[in-house]
Amino acid sequence: MVALLRRHPLVSFVVLTYALSWAAWIPLLWRGQLVVPGGSVTHFPGLLGPAVAALLIVALTEGRPGVGRVFRRMGRVSTPSLRFLCYALSPLAFLALALVVARLTGQPVPPLGDFGIYSGLPALPLLTVVLLVLLFNGFGEETGWRGFALERLQRQLGPVGGTLALGLIWAGWHTPAFWFVEGYRNLGLATLVGGFGLGICAGSVVLARVLNQTEDSILAAALWHAIYNLASATTASRGIIGAVTTTCVMVWAGVLLFQEWRSPVERSRLAVGAATLHADEAGGRQRRPAP
């Protein structure tokens, strides 16, 4: 078993991730349950599938040192810290722009509490919702997707190809949710393919850039993912708030891909991996020079 995992770690990760997450989600489909904001039915346990799969494969193939490297990345705040904060918290800027657009166009500005009405969670204090989303959506997903799979896909397909391939894998992983998450069920096929599909690939591109600029920090990716979901996938984000927020991500991804095509550089703007090796070999003291 271990030999097989070592020969095919990426395939093993994808299969195990899908198996773990879908094992938690398919019973919801079987019972006809619906996940709604503020409801009692939850899909959150399945969100831990990518992290559990990644940590299990790393533990079996790399042992304690490999697991230690993953956990260090989960707490890594890169330097300069201002750049780390700018990238990790950038969805707050998208949200601020969305609120300004809402105000200028005469749309209602949602109350703060609406950002805590989240699919799969009951009515809870906003801070509790933020922490749960960071744990399950942030670390639960990003420890696997960006913390494990992205570098390996980029080795095989290149920075852009690997990033987009991960976006497709990530989108496919959501498939069962299209039938039991209210927000997805309300979308038509065209919106699912065009809106969700393109949106998640755009998110994959932006998250690769976040890692590129934060020394492959899983913490940065987890913060970005959690904040983006709170800004685009809550009761507060319905309408223009979610539209502006997701558009910002698509535009940013488009700019990054255009730059990769028009002005290639020695180290791709989306490349990950080298920074992790550099920091780990130096005990976390050395940092990649600013571009």
Rosetta blueprint (number, residue, H / E / L):
1 M L
2 V H
3 A H
4 L H
5 L H
6 R H
7 R H
8 H L
9 P H
10 L H
11 V H
12 S H
13 F H
14 V H
15 V H
16 L H
17 T H
18 Y H
19 A H
20 L H
21 S H
22 W H
23 A H
24 A H
25 W H
26 I H
27 P H
28 L H
29 L H
30 W H
31 R L
32 G L
33 Q L
34 L L
35 V E
36 V L
37 P E
38 G E
39 G L
40 S L
41 V L
42 T L
43 H L
44 F H
45 P H
46 G H
47 L H
48 L L
49 G H
50 P H
51 A H
52 V H
53 A H
54 A H
55 L H
56 L H
57 I H
58 V H
59 A H
60 L H
61 T H
62 E H
63 G H
64 R H
65 P H
66 G H
67 V H
68 G H
69 R H
70 V H
71 F H
72 R H
73 R H
74 M H
75 G L
76 R L
77 V L
78 S L
79 T L
80 P L
81 S H
82 L H
83 R H
84 F H
85 L H
86 C H
87 Y H
88 A H
89 L L
90 S H
91 P H
92 L H
93 A H
94 F H
95 L H
96 A H
97 L H
98 A H
99 L H
100 V H
101 V H
102 A H
103 R H
104 L H
105 T L
106 G L
107 Q L
108 P L
109 V L
110 P L
111 P L
112 L H
113 G H
114 D H
115 F H
116 G H
117 I L
118 Y E
119 S E
120 G L
121 L L
122 P E
123 A L
124 L L
125 P L
126 L H
127 L H
128 T H
129 V H
130 V H
131 L H
132 L H
133 V H
134 L H
135 L H
136 F H
137 N H
138 G H
139 F H
140 G H
141 E H
142 E H
143 T H
144 G H
145 W H
146 R H
147 G H
148 F H
149 A H
150 L H
151 E H
152 R H
153 L H
154 Q H
155 R H
156 Q H
157 L H
158 G H
159 P H
160 V H
161 G H
162 G H
163 T H
164 L H
165 A H
166 L H
167 G H
168 L H
169 I H
170 W H
171 A H
172 G H
173 W H
174 H L
175 T L
176 P L
177 A H
178 F H
179 W H
180 F H
181 V E
182 E H
183 G H
184 Y H
185 R H
186 N L
187 L L
188 G L
189 L H
190 A H
191 T H
192 L H
193 V H
194 G H
195 G H
196 F H
197 G H
198 L H
199 G H
200 I H
201 C H
202 A H
203 G H
204 S H
205 V H
206 V H
207 L H
208 A H
209 R H
210 V H
211 L H
212 N H
213 Q H
214 T L
215 E L
216 D L
217 S L
218 I H
219 L H
220 A H
221 A H
222 A H
223 L H
224 W H
225 H H
226 A H
227 I H
228 Y H
229 N H
230 L H
231 A H
232 S H
233 A L
234 T E
235 T H
236 A H
237 S H
238 R L
239 G L
240 I H
241 I H
242 G H
243 A H
244 V H
245 T H
246 T H
247 T H
248 C H
249 V H
250 M H
251 V H
252 W H
253 A H
254 G H
255 V H
256 L H
257 L H
258 F H
259 Q H
260 E H
261 W H
262 R H
263 S L
264 P L
265 V L
266 E L
267 R L
268 S L
269 R L
270 L L
271 A L
272 V L
273 G L
274 A H
275 A H
276 T H
277 L H
278 H H
279 A H
280 D H
281 E H
282 A L
283 G L
284 G L
285 R L
286 Q L
287 R L
288 R L
289 P L
290 A L
291 P L
